[in-house]
Amino acid sequence: MRAVRFHEHGDPDVLQLEEIEAPTPGVGEVRIEMRAASVNPVDTYFRDGSYEPATMPSIPGMDFAGIVDEVGPNVTEYEIGDRVFGSNLGAGTHGSAAEFLVTPTEQIARLPEGVPFKTAGVAGVAAVTPWRALIDHASIEPGEYCLIHGGNGGVGHVGVQIAAGVGARVITTAAPQYHDRLTKLGAHAVFDYTRDDLEDAIASAVEEPPSVIVDHMPERYLQFDCDVAAHGARIVCYRNRHRIAEFTDLPAVGGKELQFNVMSATNTPELATRLRRIGRLLEDGWLDIEIAGTYDLSELPEAHRRVREESIFGKLAVVP
Ligand SMILES: NC(=O)c1ccc[n+]([C@@H]2O[C@H](COP(=O)([O-])OP(=O)(O)OC[C@H]3O[C@@H](n4cnc5c(N)ncnc54)[C@H](OP(=O)(O)O)[C@@H]3O)[C@@H](O)[C@H]2O)c1
């Protein structure tokens, strides 16, 4: 099969398209003939050595969609020909930048007929992360004000849809060219994150301060979050494993009591159940995943460069 691998850490040029043997499913695993995969920022961290992959050489790529083409021993719930999608979140392996992928059935769900492979293939991390933040950690409720930083990002644009979908009033931040699209996805107000008066702008758009905040850059925004949050707010942070900035001080919270949740989607319990539900939301049109660009396997280095260096709305997809 064709697969992209890296044999050493480095810049995107270490990604090489190679011909290797297709993997064979073990007990409880299926082999998937790939139709689409995602490019996540985390793929670039494994590539550049910020994170250590489980094996070297390593095939990057966390999320995927395709057709089951072989089932391993003890697999009863899937058969050859099933359309599936999933994510290797928490599995300790990656490997979706290839023509075939082997993964445990705990990492996948059946893909509803009406949902395109490409949409499902980029959905995993982008949908599971805000679900965990908003539903599991923040227990968000209808009518609450919710602030989501970085609304145009892969995770951010799904977070806006989930929070708005459950009836919260969503305030989000993004560059001006994305404001209309975020409003269409359900945002109540969108502000450019470079504004000097961002705190005042948010205050002027809400009847009461946000009681849920989702923050992907706490090293930059944690004090800001504390300043704009309602008393009793739930602030949920997800970030990367490597230290980007040193926290030297605890944030000042004034007279408020605040709840801080620090999470990683890697620890998602019952991933397959969540994927099944995400599949239904995609099927019903309740949720959509925006795709900003599609690459073939040979173009993965460019996709890795773009996801780190350029501003995009939604996700980048890889189609083998
Ligand atoms: N720990 C976990 O479980 C987990 C899970 C998923 C993601 N993550 C991490 O969370 C981050 C976001 O993931 P993603 O997939 O959504 O990445 P992404 O698609 O690259 O989105 C990044 C977002 O951050 C915005 N941004 C950049 N600089 C900003 C600033 N100064 N203030 C506010 N927003 C800013 C970007 O806006 P522009 O387009 O204007 O640059 C974009 O909206 C990444 O670092 C990723 O590695 C962690």
Ligand as a Chemical Component Dictionary entry (heavy atoms), coordinates in Angstrom:
data_LIG
# 
_chem_comp.id                   LIG 
_chem_comp.type                 NON-POLYMER 
_chem_comp.pdbx_formal_charge   0 
_chem_comp.three_letter_code    LIG 
# 
loop_
_chem_comp_atom.comp_id 
_chem_comp_atom.atom_id 
_chem_comp_atom.alt_atom_id 
_chem_comp_atom.type_symbol 
_chem_comp_atom.charge 
_chem_comp_atom.model_Cartn_x 
_chem_comp_atom.model_Cartn_y 
_chem_comp_atom.model_Cartn_z 
_chem_comp_atom.pdbx_ordinal 
LIG N1  N1  N 0  -5.410 18.429 24.160 1  
LIG C1  C1  C 0  -6.381 18.115 23.317 2  
LIG O1  O1  O 0  -7.205 17.250 23.579 3  
LIG C2  C2  C 0  -6.497 18.868 22.035 4  
LIG C3  C3  C 0  -7.472 18.473 21.116 5  
LIG C4  C4  C 0  -7.598 19.197 19.945 6  
LIG C5  C5  C 0  -6.763 20.276 19.707 7  
LIG N2  N2  N 1  -5.821 20.604 20.625 8  
LIG C6  C6  C 0  -4.954 21.778 20.420 9  
LIG O2  O2  O 0  -5.803 22.907 20.449 10 
LIG C7  C7  C 0  -5.399 23.873 19.495 11 
LIG C8  C8  C 0  -6.527 24.136 18.502 12 
LIG O3  O3  O 0  -6.784 22.964 17.751 13 
LIG P1  P1  P 0  -7.434 23.083 16.304 14 
LIG O4  O4  O 0  -7.392 21.747 15.691 15 
LIG O5  O5  O -1 -8.732 23.793 16.385 16 
LIG O6  O6  O 0  -6.363 24.026 15.581 17 
LIG P2  P2  P 0  -6.556 25.016 14.339 18 
LIG O7  O7  O 0  -7.573 24.445 13.402 19 
LIG O8  O8  O 0  -5.195 25.294 13.849 20 
LIG O9  O9  O 0  -7.199 26.327 14.963 21 
LIG C9  C9  C 0  -6.451 27.226 15.727 22 
LIG C10 C10 C 0  -7.334 28.403 16.058 23 
LIG O10 O10 O 0  -6.632 29.245 16.958 24 
LIG C11 C11 C 0  -6.809 30.585 16.490 25 
LIG N3  N3  N 0  -5.802 31.495 17.015 26 
LIG C12 C12 C 0  -4.524 31.668 16.609 27 
LIG N4  N4  N 0  -3.951 32.660 17.333 28 
LIG C13 C13 C 0  -4.898 33.098 18.206 29 
LIG C14 C14 C 0  -4.918 34.091 19.213 30 
LIG N5  N5  N 0  -3.855 34.834 19.499 31 
LIG N6  N6  N 0  -6.052 34.266 19.914 32 
LIG C15 C15 C 0  -7.152 33.516 19.662 33 
LIG N7  N7  N 0  -7.197 32.565 18.724 34 
LIG C16 C16 C 0  -6.076 32.361 17.999 35 
LIG C17 C17 C 0  -6.742 30.415 15.002 36 
LIG O11 O11 O 0  -7.150 31.608 14.356 37 
LIG P3  P3  P 0  -6.428 32.094 12.984 38 
LIG O12 O12 O 0  -7.019 31.230 11.916 39 
LIG O13 O13 O 0  -6.811 33.519 12.882 40 
LIG O14 O14 O 0  -4.943 31.890 13.157 41 
LIG C18 C18 C 0  -7.693 29.248 14.830 42 
LIG O15 O15 O 0  -9.010 29.673 14.950 43 
LIG C19 C19 C 0  -4.148 23.296 18.833 44 
LIG O16 O16 O 0  -3.031 23.807 19.514 45 
LIG C20 C20 C 0  -4.283 21.805 19.053 46 
LIG O17 O17 O 0  -3.050 21.138 19.047 47 
LIG C21 C21 C 0  -5.663 19.936 21.781 48 
# 
loop_
_chem_comp_bond.comp_id 
_chem_comp_bond.atom_id_1 
_chem_comp_bond.atom_id_2 
_chem_comp_bond.value_order 
_chem_comp_bond.pdbx_ordinal 
LIG N1  C1  SING 1  
LIG C1  O1  DOUB 2  
LIG C1  C2  SING 3  
LIG C2  C3  SING 4  
LIG C2  C21 DOUB 5  
LIG C3  C4  DOUB 6  
LIG C4  C5  SING 7  
LIG C5  N2  DOUB 8  
LIG N2  C6  SING 9  
LIG N2  C21 SING 10 
LIG C6  O2  SING 11 
LIG C6  C20 SING 12 
LIG O2  C7  SING 13 
LIG C7  C8  SING 14 
LIG C7  C19 SING 15 
LIG C8  O3  SING 16 
LIG O3  P1  SING 17 
LIG P1  O4  DOUB 18 
LIG P1  O5  SING 19 
LIG P1  O6  SING 20 
LIG O6  P2  SING 21 
LIG P2  O7  DOUB 22 
LIG P2  O8  SING 23 
LIG P2  O9  SING 24 
LIG O9  C9  SING 25 
LIG C9  C10 SING 26 
LIG C10 O10 SING 27 
LIG C10 C18 SING 28 
LIG O10 C11 SING 29 
LIG C11 N3  SING 30 
LIG C11 C17 SING 31 
LIG N3  C12 SING 32 
LIG N3  C16 SING 33 
LIG C12 N4  DOUB 34 
LIG N4  C13 SING 35 
LIG C13 C14 SING 36 
LIG C13 C16 DOUB 37 
LIG C14 N5  SING 38 
LIG C14 N6  DOUB 39 
LIG N6  C15 SING 40 
LIG C15 N7  DOUB 41 
LIG N7  C16 SING 42 
LIG C17 O11 SING 43 
LIG C17 C18 SING 44 
LIG O11 P3  SING 45 
LIG P3  O12 DOUB 46 
LIG P3  O13 SING 47 
LIG P3  O14 SING 48 
LIG C18 O15 SING 49 
LIG C19 O16 SING 50 
LIG C19 C20 SING 51 
LIG C20 O17 SING 52 
# 
